[in-house]
Amino acid sequence: MKERDVVAWSSLISAYALHGEARAALEVFKQMELAKVRPDDITFLGVLKACSHAGLADEALGYFDRMRINYKVEASADHYSCLVDALSRAGRLYEAYKVIKEITMKPTAKTWGALLGACRTYGEVELAEIAGRALFEIEPSNAANYVLLAKIYASVGRYEEAERMRMEMKERGVKVAPGSSWI
């Protein structure tokens, strides 16, 4: 390929991001800008995923702002999910929650799920309850959300609330799918 277009650049960035090579993904993005190829929404998804998986919360915020301000790319639900994930993984849970509250569109299960997962890692029960309740509305039959919130309660010794989650699952008819393995 003689000249790379936005699809080629974005593919490289996304591939590096997918394989945990955040610095390489960001270096490719820098080269893309130097080559005067205008990034699009897919490009920025790759960049934000790279930042998220590498724990680069400040960089994610910077790229998110550049996307909207410099390149006039409208943020999608996936962009917001990546940003929330980056902040959440870095332990900046209340900042992630603030982003969710400021989203102009309805936050997705992926967005709330990123926050809930990090709440378990960091033992943040208050935000876990908020994220869990939002997820119960979006995905009322997804057992993983109930189980995760129950585990968060149990991890801080709130066994009655953990049991309440199990009872709520039973009342709503939510069942955990039995695990299976080909091994």
N, C-alpha and C positions, 0 to 999 in steps of 0.2 A: 504494500500500500504506500503510494508516494506521499499523500497528504492525509493526515488524520482529521476526520470530522468529529462533531460532537458525540456521535454514537461510539466511535472508536475510543475516544478519550474516556467517556463515561464507562465504557465496558472495562477498560483497564483499572480505573478507580474502583469500580464495584468489585472486580475480581480481587484486587489487593485487600479491600475492606473485608470481603467475605472470608479471606484466608488469614485474617489477623495481622496484616501488614499495614497498619494505619499510617506510619510515617511514609511508606512508599506510596500509598494512595494520595496522601497530601502533597507529596513531591510531584506526582503526576499532575495533580490539579494545578500546582504552581506552574509547571511546564505548559499546561494547557492555556493558562492565562497569558504566559509569555508568548505563546504561539498565536495569540489574539483570536482564539476560538471561544465563542460565547457559551458558557455553561448553561444547561437547562435544568428543569426540575429533577430529572433522573440523575444528572451529574451531582446535584446537591444531596440527593438521597444517599449516594455512595459516600460522599464526603462526610455527611453527618453520621452514617453508620460506622465509618472508620473511627471517627472521634468517639462515638459511643462505646465501641468495643475496646478501645484503648484507654478509656477513662479520661479523655481529654475534654472535660466539661467547658472550660473557658474557650477552647478552640471551637467547640461546637456552637457556643453562643456567638462567637465572632463570625463564623461562616454562615450561621442562620441570618444574622443581621446583614452581612454582605449580599446574601442571596436576595433578600427582600429590598434592600436599599440600593445597592450598586447595580444589580442585575434585573431588578423589578420582576423577580420570579415569585409568584404567589405561593405561599406556604400551604401545603396540603396536610391532611390528617396524618399521613406518613411522615412528613417532615417534623410535625409537632411530636409525634411518637418517638422519633429518633432523638430529638432534643430532650424530651422528658426522660428518656432512657439514659442519655449521657449524664444528665444532672443527677438522676437517681443512683446510678452506679457509682458516682463520685461521692455519694452520701449527702448531696445537697437536696434533700427531700422536700423541704418547704419551698425552696426555689422552684423545684419541679412542679409542685402543687400550684404555685403561683402562675406558672406557664399554663397549666391546665385550666385554671380559672379565667385566664385572659384569652383563651382560644375563642375565636369568633364563631367557629363551627362546633357542633356537638362532639365532645371527645369520644374516641373509639375505645373498644375493649383493649386494643393493643396499648393505647396510651395509659389507661388506668392500670392495666396489667404490669406495665413497666414500673409504675410507682408501687404497686402492691408487692411485687417481687423484691424490690429494694427495701421496703418496710420490714420484710422478714430478715434480711441481711443485717439491717441496722437496728432492729428491735423497736421500731416506731409504731406503736399500737394505735395512737390517735389517727394518724393519716391512713393507716391500714384499714381502719373501720370505714373511713370516708371512701377510700378506693374500693373496698370490698362491696359496700352498699351500691356504689355506682355500677360496679360490674354485675351485681345481682339484677339490676334493672336492665342492663344491656344484654346479658347472657344468663337468664334465670335458670337454665338447665345445665350450665357448665360446672360440673362438680369440682374441678380444680380450684376455682375461686373460693368456694366454701372451705375446702380442705386447707388451702393456704392460709386463709384467715384463722381457721381453727388452730393451725400449727403456730401461728404468730401469738395467739392468745396463750396456748400451752407453754410456749417458750418463755413467757414472762410470769408463769404461774397462775394465769387466769383460767383455771380448768372449767369453771362453770360456764364461762362464755364459749370455750372450746366445745363443750358438750351442747350448748345452745345451737352452735353452728351445725352440729351433727343432727340435732332434732329438726332444725329448719330445713335441712336437706331432705329428711324423711317426710316432713309435712308437705314439701313441694314436689315430692316424688323424684328427687334428683338422686341418681345412683352413680357410684364410681364404677367405671368399666374395669373388669378384672384385667390384670396385667397378663401379657403373654410374651413369649420369647421364642425365637427360632434356634437358639443355642442349645 
